[in-house]
Amino acid sequence: MSLGFNAESGSKNFRFDTRRSHSELHEYLRVARGVKKPKDGFFLRAESFFNVATEIENLDNAEYVMGPPVISYFGGKSLHEQSHGESFLALMMNRFGGQSFFVLDEPEAALSPQRQLAILSRLHDLVLDKSQFVIATHSQILMAYPDSWIYACTADGVVRVEYKDTEHYQVTHDFLSNPERTLRVLLDR
């Protein structure tokens, strides 16, 4: 919201409000901008992306529509007629472009590990085209992006950590290395 994005998701042009469910953190942030202004941007909030899909349909069904349908920028197929994961992929493959700034809140929420790898590849294409991302994630796959800066919220505050030092990596690694041991500890009564 400090950057002008809609609280429920979308670009700076989305101005709908289904239910106030965001914190007041944006009121305390100071945004510093660089010399180069991004061409575009988007905020993806996984839990309210359904509302974005609905708003797109509302805009396209409005009495007076100027220009191409909004859904054409998202792949041309209703986001409601796709699975949650397919709609996320449609967003990233069709709507996201280069030289832009994106804020993603749990983009992995609807994605299988294989689809997360597809997203990782798309992120790389966009980074090579001078886009920048801020991502809140629990995905060990997305965190593995080379040269990413990972921050963890700890008792000592927000600290930068290495990929293999994240709790997400360590828990997943330990489980996959020996699932029987982990299950024995968790399920032994």
C-alpha positions in Angstrom: 0.0 0.0 0.0 2.9 2.3 0.6 3.8 1.9 -3.1 0.2 2.6 -4.2 -0.9 -1.0 -4.8 -4.3 -2.2 -3.9 -4.4 -3.9 -0.5 -6.1 -7.0 -1.8 -3.8 -7.4 -4.8 -3.4 -5.9 -8.2 -1.7 -3.0 -9.9 -1.9 0.6 -9.0 -5.0 0.9 -11.2 -7.0 -1.5 -9.1 -9.2 0.4 -6.7 -11.6 -2.1 -5.1 -12.1 -3.0 -1.5 -13.9 -6.2 -0.6 -13.0 -6.3 3.1 -10.5 -4.4 5.1 -8.0 -7.1 6.2 -4.6 -5.4 6.0 -2.4 -4.1 8.8 -1.5 -0.5 9.3 2.2 -1.2 8.7 2.1 0.8 5.4 1.4 3.9 7.5 4.8 3.6 9.2 6.9 2.7 6.1 9.1 5.2 4.3 9.6 4.3 0.6 12.8 5.3 -1.0 12.8 5.3 -4.8 15.8 5.1 -7.1 16.5 7.1 -10.2 15.0 4.5 -12.5 11.2 4.3 -12.3 9.7 0.8 -12.9 7.6 0.6 -16.0 4.9 -1.4 -14.1 4.3 -3.3 -11.0 1.9 -5.6 -9.3 1.1 -6.8 -5.7 0.0 -10.4 -5.4 -1.6 -11.3 -2.2 -2.4 -15.1 -2.4 -5.4 -15.2 -0.1 -7.3 -12.4 -1.9 -6.4 -13.1 -5.5 -9.9 -14.5 -6.0 -11.1 -10.9 -5.4 -8.8 -9.7 -8.2 -10.3 -12.3 -10.6 -13.8 -11.1 -9.7 -12.8 -7.4 -10.1 -11.4 -8.2 -13.6 -14.7 -9.7 -14.6 -16.6 -6.8 -13.1 -14.4 -4.3 -15.1 -14.9 -6.3 -18.3 -18.6 -6.5 -17.8 -19.1 -2.8 -17.1 -21.5 -0.8 -19.3 -18.8 1.4 -20.7 -15.6 -0.4 -21.5 -12.8 1.4 -23.2 -9.9 -0.4 -24.7 -9.2 -4.2 -24.7 -10.8 -6.4 -22.0 -8.7 -6.4 -18.8 -8.6 -10.2 -18.9 -6.6 -10.0 -22.2 -3.6 -8.9 -20.0 -4.0 -12.0 -17.9 -4.0 -14.6 -20.8 -7.5 -14.0 -22.1 -9.2 -16.8 -20.1 -11.2 -16.1 -16.9 -9.1 -16.6 -13.9 -12.1 -18.1 -12.2 -12.3 -20.8 -14.9 -8.8 -22.0 -14.0 -7.4 -23.7 -10.9 -5.9 -21.4 -8.3 -2.4 -22.4 -9.4 -3.2 -22.0 -13.1 -4.5 -18.4 -12.4 -1.2 -17.6 -10.6 0.7 -18.9 -13.6 -1.5 -16.9 -16.0 -0.8 -13.8 -13.9 3.0 -14.3 -13.9 3.3 -15.5 -17.6 1.0 -12.9 -19.1 0.6 -9.8 -16.9 4.1 -9.5 -15.5 6.7 -7.8 -17.8 10.2 -6.6 -17.6 11.6 -3.5 -16.0 8.9 -3.7 -13.3 8.6 -4.0 -9.5 6.6 -6.9 -8.0 5.6 -7.6 -4.4 4.5 -11.3 -4.0 2.9 -12.6 -0.8 3.1 -16.3 -0.7 3.0 -16.9 -4.5 3.6 -20.6 -3.8 0.3 -21.0 -2.0 -1.5 -22.6 -4.9 1.5 -24.2 -6.7 2.8 -27.8 -6.7 6.6 -28.1 -6.5 6.8 -28.5 -10.3 4.8 -25.3 -10.8 7.0 -23.5 -8.3 10.0 -24.5 -10.5 8.1 -23.0 -13.5 7.6 -19.8 -11.5 11.3 -19.7 -10.5 12.2 -19.9 -14.2 9.7 -17.0 -15.0 11.2 -15.0 -12.1 14.6 -15.4 -13.7 13.4 -14.3 -17.1 11.9 -11.1 -15.5 15.0 -10.4 -13.4 17.2 -10.7 -16.6 14.8 -8.1 -18.0 15.6 -5.8 -15.1 12.5 -6.5 -12.9 12.8 -6.6 -9.1 10.9 -8.7 -6.6 10.1 -8.6 -3.0 8.7 -12.0 -2.0 7.2 -13.2 1.3 7.4 -17.0 1.0 7.7 -20.3 2.8 8.9 -22.1 -0.4 12.3 -23.6 -0.2 12.2 -23.7 -4.0 11.6 -19.9 -4.4 14.1 -19.1 -1.7 16.8 -21.0 -3.7 16.9 -18.3 -6.4 20.6 -17.5 -6.9 21.9 -14.3 -5.3 18.6 -13.6 -3.6 18.7 -11.8 -0.2 16.7 -13.7 2.4 15.5 -12.1 5.5 14.1 -13.9 8.6 12.0 -12.4 11.4 13.7 -13.6 14.6 13.7 -12.7 18.3 16.7 -10.4 17.4 14.7 -8.6 14.7 14.8 -8.9 11.0 18.1 -10.5 10.0 19.6 -11.5 6.6 20.3 -15.3 6.4 21.8 -17.7 4.0 19.5 -20.1 2.2 20.7 -23.2 3.9 20.4 -21.5 7.3 16.7 -20.9 6.9 14.3 -22.9 9.1 12.3 -23.8 6.0 15.4 -25.4 4.3 16.6 -27.2 7.4 13.2 -28.7 8.3 12.5 -29.8 4.8 16.1 -31.2 4.3 15.9 -33.1 7.6 12.5 -34.6 6.7 13.5 -35.6 3.2 16.8 -37.0 4.4 15.1 -39.4 6.9 11.3 -39.2 6.8 10.9 -42.3 8.9 12.8 -40.8 11.8 10.9 -37.5 11.6 7.5 -39.4 11.5 8.6 -41.6 14.4 9.3 -38.6 16.5 6.1 -36.8 15.5 3.7 -39.7 15.6 5.1 -41.9 18.5 2.5 -41.9 21.3 
